[in-house]
């Protein structure tokens, strides 16, 4: 009779782990302390090109409130048990719900899903980590508030707290999520609780409206880090505008990406176009609803002629620009004239809105929904493009300059092509920056292809860094490598902060490459 070997946290004796588990059970109840393999299975699924055996938790803890989190962290600190914190566990493409390394205990906050307040006058919310975008959206609709959220693309099942802490982005004028966060409640490694910003003032009425508080601003320390466990977060919500016009601009030449960005940049900086604009390549736009093998079933990257057939069949461009205008009808008409003149100058752009845009192929319907904060899951269709369950998001940053965009596109296509993968990508345009999001899709069921994907991703990181392009976010398999590209002096600061705030190193060891 075979038995499954018990997995213990690294460096923790079995007797000490058992003692910690007993205290966990006393704190949150036995039913909320998961240790059986079938209970832990949801926390072992990964989409990245790592060895699944490297991401197996030793247990999972499911607290109901911040006070329970405090006590659990105190116990972990006493026994030096490492925990890996997740909110909704839907960080797909970046690590999902799996721990950073085998043996860590998952601190799963999805049961902490209270919407504590929504103020329709100052347009703010205060929520817990387990609240999903769909839950908050439904609450706002039920109350009849004229407020919009800013969700990421596969949004309904993800949560604002986790996405904001990972410095994710969305598609309305509130698309830079951390910029529109205001106030946190954080449990530190010793079990103490702090409230940032104005939250330290008892009965403060300004916690969700004034970000800075008094003294050094520290909210950023708890994003992409492992210095504390965020148990509450304030958000700024967008008031619903009087009018809204989503639009689509298509270009057909691969070289047009430089023109698109150079035309778009002054319109974004001046806020003529106020939202986070997306420039979507053919394969991303088609990949949400088209299967690759219908056009090409080879192991190499998809050839140019197949891309051209997709463009023809689907009615989409090489580059598809999704943006929107917001305000009064009069404001929208004025700004629309400016947009038409700017993009129409070269004669290359097909500029559309309304029925004309809706009749084109691609993603206009779901992009229009996203740009006004509505929920959808259409981008999960990308996982059917190649099949096999493998997905890693490579996300370097650049200036919003056509020359840099052209350089990044060519470099990415060259490296992806070397390993036989497709350029499934989009650019998300902030005020002055661009996030170049590439979904490296592969078959995780094929060990050889998985290894190729791993090597490809590693080379993308190094080669982009050599040209001065760093990633704004990455999955747990490559956090150490990405941290290395930002230089040792910065890592030394991160380590010093870790030693000061978490001297026993119990909070999410390895997150963003940060350890003691």
C-alpha positions as CSV (number, residue, x, y, z in Angstrom):
1,X,0.0,0.0,0.0
2,X,1.5,3.3,-1.1
3,X,1.4,6.4,1.0
4,X,1.8,10.0,0.0
5,X,4.8,11.7,1.5
6,X,4.0,14.6,3.8
7,X,5.3,17.9,2.7
8,X,6.7,20.1,5.4
9,X,7.7,23.8,5.2
10,X,11.4,24.3,4.6
11,X,13.5,24.1,7.7
12,X,10.5,23.3,10.0
13,X,10.5,20.2,12.1
14,X,7.5,18.0,11.9
15,X,6.7,18.4,15.6
16,X,6.8,22.2,15.3
17,X,4.6,22.1,12.2
18,X,2.0,19.9,14.0
19,X,2.0,22.3,17.0
20,X,1.4,25.2,14.6
21,X,-1.4,23.4,12.8
22,X,-3.1,22.7,16.2
23,X,-2.9,26.4,17.0
24,X,-4.2,27.3,13.5
25,X,-7.2,25.0,14.2
26,X,-7.9,26.6,17.5
27,X,-7.9,30.0,15.9
28,X,-10.0,29.4,12.8
29,X,-11.5,26.0,13.2
30,X,-10.4,22.6,11.9
31,X,-12.6,23.0,8.8
32,X,-10.6,26.1,7.8
33,X,-7.2,24.4,8.0
34,X,-6.7,22.3,4.9
35,X,-4.0,19.6,4.9
36,X,-5.2,16.7,2.7
37,X,-3.9,16.4,-0.8
38,X,-7.4,16.6,-2.4
39,X,-8.1,19.7,-0.4
40,X,-4.9,21.3,-1.6
41,X,-5.3,20.3,-5.2
42,X,-6.7,23.7,-6.3
43,X,-3.6,25.4,-4.9
44,X,-1.3,23.3,-7.1
45,X,-2.4,24.2,-10.6
46,X,0.0,26.4,-12.5
47,X,0.1,27.7,-16.0
48,X,3.7,28.8,-16.1
49,X,6.6,26.7,-17.4
50,X,7.9,25.5,-14.1
51,X,7.9,22.1,-12.4
52,X,4.6,21.6,-10.7
53,X,6.3,19.7,-7.9
54,X,8.0,23.1,-7.0
55,X,4.7,24.6,-6.1
56,X,2.9,22.4,-3.7
57,X,1.6,23.8,-0.4
58,X,2.0,22.0,2.9
59,X,-1.4,23.4,4.1
60,X,-3.9,26.2,3.5
61,X,-5.5,28.5,6.0
62,X,-8.9,30.2,5.3
63,X,-9.5,33.1,7.8
64,X,-12.7,35.0,8.0
65,X,-11.5,38.4,9.2
66,X,-8.5,40.5,9.9
67,X,-8.3,39.6,13.6
68,X,-7.9,35.9,12.6
69,X,-5.2,36.9,10.2
70,X,-3.4,38.7,13.0
71,X,-3.5,35.6,15.2
72,X,-2.4,33.2,12.3
73,X,0.5,35.5,11.5
74,X,1.6,35.5,15.2
75,X,1.6,31.7,15.2
76,X,3.6,31.6,12.0
77,X,6.1,34.0,13.4
78,X,6.4,31.9,16.6
79,X,7.1,28.7,14.7
80,X,8.8,30.4,11.6
81,X,6.2,28.9,9.3
82,X,6.3,30.5,5.8
83,X,3.0,31.6,4.3
84,X,2.0,32.6,0.8
85,X,-0.9,35.0,0.7
86,X,-3.5,35.0,-2.0
87,X,-6.8,37.0,-2.3
88,X,-9.1,35.4,-4.9
89,X,-6.3,33.1,-6.3
90,X,-7.2,34.1,-9.9
91,X,-3.9,35.7,-10.9
92,X,-3.8,33.6,-14.1
93,X,-0.7,33.9,-16.2
94,X,1.3,35.1,-13.2
95,X,1.1,32.1,-10.8
96,X,-2.6,31.5,-10.0
97,X,-3.2,30.3,-6.4
98,X,0.0,28.2,-6.1
99,X,2.6,29.1,-3.4
100,X,5.9,30.6,-4.3
101,X,7.6,27.4,-3.5
102,X,6.8,23.9,-2.2
103,X,6.1,23.7,1.5
104,X,4.8,27.1,2.1
105,X,1.3,27.4,3.7
106,X,-1.3,29.2,1.7
107,X,-3.0,32.1,3.5
108,X,-6.2,32.2,1.4
109,X,-8.2,35.4,2.0
110,X,-11.1,34.7,-0.3
111,X,-13.6,34.3,2.6
112,X,-12.8,37.9,3.6
113,X,-15.2,39.3,1.1
114,X,-17.1,42.1,2.8
115,X,-17.8,45.4,1.0
116,X,-17.4,47.7,4.0
117,X,-18.6,50.9,2.4
118,X,-19.3,52.6,-1.0
119,X,-19.8,56.3,-0.9
120,X,-21.6,57.6,-4.0
121,X,-20.9,61.3,-3.2
122,X,-17.1,61.2,-3.0
123,X,-17.0,58.0,-5.2
124,X,-15.0,55.7,-2.9
125,X,-15.2,52.1,-1.7
126,X,-13.6,50.2,1.2
127,X,-13.3,46.4,0.7
128,X,-11.7,43.3,1.8
129,X,-9.3,41.1,-0.3
130,X,-11.8,38.4,-1.2
131,X,-14.2,40.8,-2.9
132,X,-14.3,40.2,-6.6
133,X,-14.9,42.8,-9.3
134,X,-18.2,41.1,-10.1
135,X,-19.3,41.2,-6.5
136,X,-18.5,44.9,-6.2
137,X,-20.1,45.6,-9.6
138,X,-23.3,43.9,-8.6
139,X,-23.4,45.7,-5.3
140,X,-23.1,49.1,-7.1
141,X,-25.8,48.1,-9.6
142,X,-28.2,47.0,-6.8
143,X,-27.7,50.3,-5.0
144,X,-28.3,52.2,-8.1
145,X,-25.1,54.2,-7.8
146,X,-23.8,55.9,-10.9
147,X,-20.3,54.6,-10.4
148,X,-17.9,52.7,-12.7
149,X,-15.2,50.2,-11.7
150,X,-12.0,49.7,-13.7
151,X,-11.5,45.9,-14.1
152,X,-8.7,44.1,-15.8
153,X,-9.6,42.1,-18.9
154,X,-10.5,38.6,-17.5
155,X,-12.2,40.4,-14.7
156,X,-15.3,39.0,-13.1
157,X,-13.6,36.3,-10.9
158,X,-10.5,38.4,-10.0
159,X,-10.5,41.0,-7.2
160,X,-9.5,44.7,-6.9
161,X,-7.3,44.2,-3.9
162,X,-5.1,41.5,-5.4
163,X,-4.9,43.2,-8.8
164,X,-4.0,46.6,-7.3
165,X,-1.4,45.1,-5.0
166,X,0.2,43.6,-8.1
167,X,-0.1,47.0,-9.8
168,X,-2.4,45.7,-12.5
169,X,-4.0,47.9,-15.1
170,X,-7.5,48.3,-16.7
171,X,-9.1,50.3,-19.5
172,X,-11.1,53.3,-18.2
173,X,-9.6,56.7,-17.3
174,X,-8.9,55.0,-13.9
175,X,-6.8,52.3,-15.6
176,X,-3.6,52.7,-13.4
177,X,-5.0,50.9,-10.5
178,X,-2.5,51.8,-7.7
179,X,-2.9,55.4,-8.6
180,X,-6.6,55.2,-7.6
181,X,-6.0,53.2,-4.4
182,X,-6.5,55.2,-1.1
183,X,-5.7,53.7,2.3
184,X,-4.8,50.2,3.5
185,X,-5.2,48.1,6.6
186,X,-2.1,45.9,6.9
187,X,-1.2,43.0,9.2
188,X,2.6,43.0,9.8
189,X,4.7,39.9,10.3
190,X,4.5,40.3,14.1
191,X,0.7,40.3,14.1
192,X,0.4,44.1,14.6
193,X,-2.1,46.0,12.5
194,X,-1.5,49.4,10.9
195,X,-3.7,51.6,8.8
196,X,-2.0,53.8,6.2
197,X,-2.8,57.3,5.0
198,X,-5.4,58.9,7.2
199,X,-6.4,55.6,8.7
200,X,-4.3,56.0,11.8
201,X,-6.6,58.7,13.0
202,X,-9.4,57.2,15.1
203,X,-12.8,57.6,13.4
204,X,-11.2,59.3,10.4
205,X,-13.6,60.4,7.7
206,X,-10.9,61.0,5.1
207,X,-9.2,57.6,5.0
208,X,-10.5,56.9,1.5
209,X,-10.1,60.4,0.1
210,X,-6.6,61.6,1.1
211,X,-3.8,59.2,0.1
212,X,-0.8,60.7,1.9
213,X,-1.6,61.0,5.6
214,X,1.3,62.3,7.7
215,X,4.9,61.4,7.5
216,X,6.5,59.0,4.9
217,X,4.0,57.6,2.4
218,X,4.2,53.8,2.8
219,X,1.3,52.2,0.8
220,X,3.7,51.4,-2.1
221,X,5.8,49.2,0.2
222,X,2.9,46.7,0.3
223,X,2.5,46.4,-3.5
224,X,4.4,43.6,-5.2
225,X,6.1,42.9,-1.9
226,X,6.0,40.6,1.1
227,X,6.2,43.1,3.9
228,X,2.6,42.7,5.2
229,X,-0.8,41.2,4.6
230,X,-3.3,43.7,3.3
231,X,-6.7,43.1,4.9
232,X,-8.6,46.2,3.7
233,X,-8.1,48.6,0.9
234,X,-9.8,51.9,-0.2
235,X,-10.5,52.6,-3.9
236,X,-11.5,55.6,-5.9
237,X,-14.4,54.9,-8.3
238,X,-15.2,56.7,-11.5
239,X,-18.4,58.7,-11.7
240,X,-20.5,57.6,-14.7
241,X,-20.1,60.2,-17.4
242,X,-23.1,61.8,-19.2
243,X,-21.9,60.2,-22.5
244,X,-19.4,57.6,-23.7
245,X,-18.1,56.7,-27.2
246,X,-15.9,53.7,-27.6
247,X,-14.1,53.5,-31.0
248,X,-11.9,51.3,-33.1
249,X,-9.0,52.2,-35.3
250,X,-7.5,49.6,-37.6
251,X,-4.1,49.6,-39.4
252,X,-3.0,46.9,-41.8
253,X,0.8,47.1,-42.0
254,X,3.1,45.7,-39.3
255,X,5.2,48.8,-39.6
256,X,2.3,51.0,-38.6
257,X,2.8,50.5,-34.9
258,X,5.3,53.3,-34.8
259,X,2.8,55.8,-36.4
260,X,0.0,54.7,-34.1
261,X,2.0,55.4,-30.9
262,X,3.4,58.7,-32.1
263,X,-0.1,59.9,-33.0
264,X,-1.6,58.6,-29.8
265,X,0.9,59.9,-27.3
266,X,0.0,63.6,-27.4
267,X,-3.7,62.7,-27.3
268,X,-3.1,60.7,-24.1
269,X,-0.8,63.2,-22.4
270,X,-3.3,66.0,-23.0
271,X,-6.2,63.7,-22.0
272,X,-8.1,64.2,-25.3
273,X,-8.3,60.4,-25.0
274,X,-8.5,59.9,-21.2
275,X,-8.6,56.1,-20.9
276,X,-5.9,53.4,-21.0
277,X,-5.8,52.7,-24.7
278,X,-5.0,49.2,-26.1
279,X,-3.2,48.5,-29.3
280,X,-4.0,44.9,-30.1
281,X,-2.1,42.7,-32.5
282,X,-4.0,40.4,-34.9
283,X,-3.3,37.2,-33.0
284,X,-4.5,38.5,-29.7
285,X,-7.6,40.0,-31.2
286,X,-8.4,36.8,-33.1
287,X,-7.1,34.5,-30.4
288,X,-9.9,35.2,-28.0
289,X,-12.3,33.4,-30.3
290,X,-10.2,31.6,-33.0
291,X,-8.3,28.4,-32.7
292,X,-4.7,28.4,-34.1
293,X,-4.9,24.9,-35.8
294,X,-7.7,26.1,-38.1
295,X,-5.0,28.3,-39.8
296,X,-1.7,26.5,-39.0
297,X,-0.9,23.4,-37.1
298,X,2.9,23.4,-37.3
299,X,5.3,23.6,-34.4
300,X,7.0,26.7,-35.6
301,X,5.6,30.2,-35.0
302,X,2.6,30.9,-37.2
303,X,3.6,32.1,-40.7
304,X,2.8,35.5,-42.2
305,X,0.4,34.1,-44.8
306,X,-1.7,32.5,-42.0
307,X,-1.9,35.9,-40.2
308,X,-3.0,37.6,-43.4
309,X,-5.8,35.0,-43.8
310,X,-6.9,35.6,-40.3
311,X,-7.1,39.3,-40.9
312,X,-9.1,38.7,-44.1
313,X,-11.5,36.2,-42.6
314,X,-12.0,38.0,-39.3
315,X,-12.1,41.6,-40.6
316,X,-9.4,42.8,-38.2
317,X,-6.3,44.7,-38.7
318,X,-2.6,44.0,-38.0
319,X,-3.0,46.5,-35.2
320,X,-6.4,47.3,-33.6
321,X,-6.7,50.4,-31.4
322,X,-9.4,50.3,-28.8
323,X,-10.1,53.6,-27.1
324,X,-13.0,55.8,-25.8
325,X,-14.2,59.3,-25.2
326,X,-16.0,60.4,-22.1
327,X,-17.9,63.5,-21.0
328,X,-20.9,65.5,-22.3
329,X,-22.0,64.9,-25.9
330,X,-20.6,68.3,-26.8
331,X,-17.2,67.4,-25.3
332,X,-17.2,64.1,-27.1
333,X,-17.9,65.7,-30.5
334,X,-15.1,68.2,-30.1
335,X,-12.6,65.5,-29.1
336,X,-13.8,63.2,-31.8
337,X,-12.9,65.8,-34.4
338,X,-9.4,66.0,-32.9
339,X,-9.0,62.2,-32.9
340,X,-10.2,61.9,-36.6
341,X,-7.8,64.6,-37.7
342,X,-4.8,63.2,-35.9
343,X,-5.3,59.6,-37.0
344,X,-6.6,60.5,-40.5
345,X,-3.6,62.5,-41.5
346,X,-1.6,59.7,-43.1
347,X,-4.5,58.0,-44.8
348,X,-3.6,54.6,-43.3
349,X,-6.1,54.4,-40.5
350,X,-9.7,53.0,-40.7
351,X,-11.5,55.0,-37.9
352,X,-14.8,53.6,-36.7
353,X,-17.4,53.8,-33.9
354,X,-21.0,52.7,-33.4
355,X,-22.5,50.2,-35.9
356,X,-19.5,50.3,-38.2
357,X,-17.1,49.2,-35.5
358,X,-19.5,46.6,-34.1
359,X,-19.7,44.9,-37.5
360,X,-16.0,44.5,-37.7
361,X,-14.4,41.3,-36.4
362,X,-12.2,41.1,-33.3
363,X,-13.1,42.3,-29.9
364,X,-15.0,45.5,-30.2
365,X,-18.0,44.3,-28.1
366,X,-16.0,43.1,-25.1
367,X,-13.5,46.0,-25.3
368,X,-16.3,48.5,-25.3
369,X,-17.6,46.8,-22.2
370,X,-14.2,46.9,-20.5
371,X,-13.8,50.6,-21.2
372,X,-16.9,51.4,-19.2
373,X,-16.1,49.0,-16.4
374,X,-18.4,46.1,-17.3
375,X,-17.5,42.5,-16.5
376,X,-16.6,39.8,-19.0
377,X,-14.3,36.7,-19.4
378,X,-13.7,36.7,-23.1
379,X,-9.9,37.0,-22.9
380,X,-9.8,33.5,-21.3
381,X,-10.5,32.4,-24.9
382,X,-6.8,33.0,-25.5
383,X,-6.1,29.8,-23.7
384,X,-7.7,27.9,-26.5
385,X,-5.5,29.4,-29.1
386,X,-2.8,26.8,-28.8
387,X,-4.3,24.6,-26.2
388,X,-2.5,22.6,-23.5
389,X,-3.0,24.9,-20.5
390,X,0.3,26.9,-20.6
391,X,0.3,30.7,-20.4
392,X,2.9,33.2,-19.2
393,X,2.5,36.9,-19.5
394,X,5.6,38.8,-20.4
395,X,5.1,42.5,-19.7
396,X,8.0,44.9,-20.3
397,X,7.5,48.7,-20.1
398,X,8.5,51.3,-22.7
399,X,8.1,55.0,-23.3
400,X,5.1,55.8,-25.5
401,X,7.3,56.4,-28.5
402,X,6.9,54.7,-31.8
403,X,10.6,54.0,-32.1
404,X,10.7,52.0,-28.9
405,X,7.5,50.2,-29.7
406,X,8.9,49.1,-33.1
407,X,12.1,47.9,-31.4
408,X,10.2,45.9,-28.7
409,X,7.9,44.3,-31.3
410,X,10.7,43.2,-33.5
411,X,12.8,41.9,-30.6
412,X,9.8,39.9,-29.2
413,X,8.9,38.4,-32.5
414,X,12.5,37.4,-33.1
415,X,12.9,35.6,-29.8
416,X,9.5,34.0,-29.9
417,X,10.1,32.8,-33.4
418,X,13.4,31.3,-32.3
419,X,11.5,29.0,-29.9
420,X,8.5,28.4,-32.1
421,X,6.0,30.5,-30.3
422,X,3.5,33.1,-31.6
423,X,3.4,36.8,-31.0
424,X,0.1,37.1,-29.2
425,X,0.4,40.6,-27.8
426,X,-1.0,44.0,-27.1
427,X,0.2,47.4,-25.9
428,X,-1.6,49.2,-23.1
429,X,-0.9,52.9,-23.3
430,X,-0.8,54.9,-20.0
431,X,-0.2,58.6,-19.9
432,X,3.5,58.4,-21.0
433,X,4.3,54.7,-20.8
434,X,3.3,51.5,-22.5
435,X,2.9,48.0,-21.0
436,X,3.8,45.6,-23.7
437,X,1.8,42.5,-22.7
438,X,2.7,39.3,-24.5
439,X,0.9,36.0,-23.7
440,X,3.4,33.2,-24.2
441,X,1.0,30.4,-24.9
442,X,2.2,26.8,-25.0
443,X,1.3,23.2,-24.3
444,X,2.1,22.3,-20.6
445,X,1.2,18.7,-21.4
446,X,4.3,18.5,-23.6
447,X,7.5,18.5,-21.5
448,X,9.7,19.5,-24.5
449,X,7.5,22.4,-25.3
450,X,7.3,23.4,-21.7
451,X,11.1,23.5,-21.5
452,X,11.2,25.6,-24.7
453,X,8.7,28.0,-23.2
454,X,10.8,28.3,-20.0
455,X,13.9,29.0,-22.0
456,X,12.1,31.5,-24.3
457,X,10.7,33.5,-21.3
458,X,14.1,33.6,-19.7
459,X,15.7,34.9,-22.9
460,X,13.0,37.5,-23.3
461,X,13.8,38.8,-19.8
462,X,17.5,39.0,-20.4
463,X,17.4,40.4,-23.9
464,X,14.8,43.1,-23.1
465,X,16.8,44.1,-20.1
466,X,19.9,44.5,-22.2
467,X,18.0,47.1,-24.2
468,X,16.8,48.9,-21.1
469,X,13.3,47.4,-21.0
470,X,12.3,46.1,-17.6
471,X,9.2,44.1,-16.7
472,X,6.5,45.7,-14.5
473,X,5.2,42.3,-13.3
474,X,6.0,38.6,-13.7
475,X,5.0,35.1,-12.6
476,X,6.5,33.3,-9.6
477,X,8.8,31.1,-11.7
478,X,10.8,34.2,-12.9
479,X,10.6,36.6,-10.0
480,X,14.2,36.1,-9.0
481,X,15.5,36.6,-12.5
482,X,13.4,39.8,-13.0
483,X,14.5,41.2,-9.7
484,X,18.1,40.7,-10.8
485,X,17.7,42.9,-13.8
486,X,16.9,45.9,-11.6
487,X,20.3,45.9,-9.9
488,X,21.8,44.9,-6.6
489,X,21.5,48.3,-4.9
490,X,17.7,48.2,-5.2
491,X,17.6,44.6,-4.0
492,X,19.7,45.5,-1.0
493,X,17.1,48.1,0.0
494,X,14.3,45.5,-0.5
495,X,16.2,43.1,1.7
496,X,16.8,45.7,4.4
497,X,13.1,46.4,4.5
498,X,12.4,42.7,4.7
499,X,14.8,42.2,7.6
500,X,13.2,45.1,9.5
501,X,9.6,44.3,8.9
502,X,9.7,40.5,8.8
503,X,12.9,39.3,10.5
504,X,11.8,35.6,10.5
505,X,11.0,35.8,6.8
506,X,7.6,34.2,7.1
507,X,5.6,36.4,4.7
508,X,5.6,35.1,1.1
509,X,9.3,34.3,0.8
510,X,10.6,34.9,-2.7
511,X,7.8,37.3,-3.7
512,X,9.2,39.7,-6.3
513,X,12.6,38.1,-5.6
514,X,12.6,39.5,-2.0
515,X,14.1,37.3,0.8
516,X,16.1,37.9,3.9
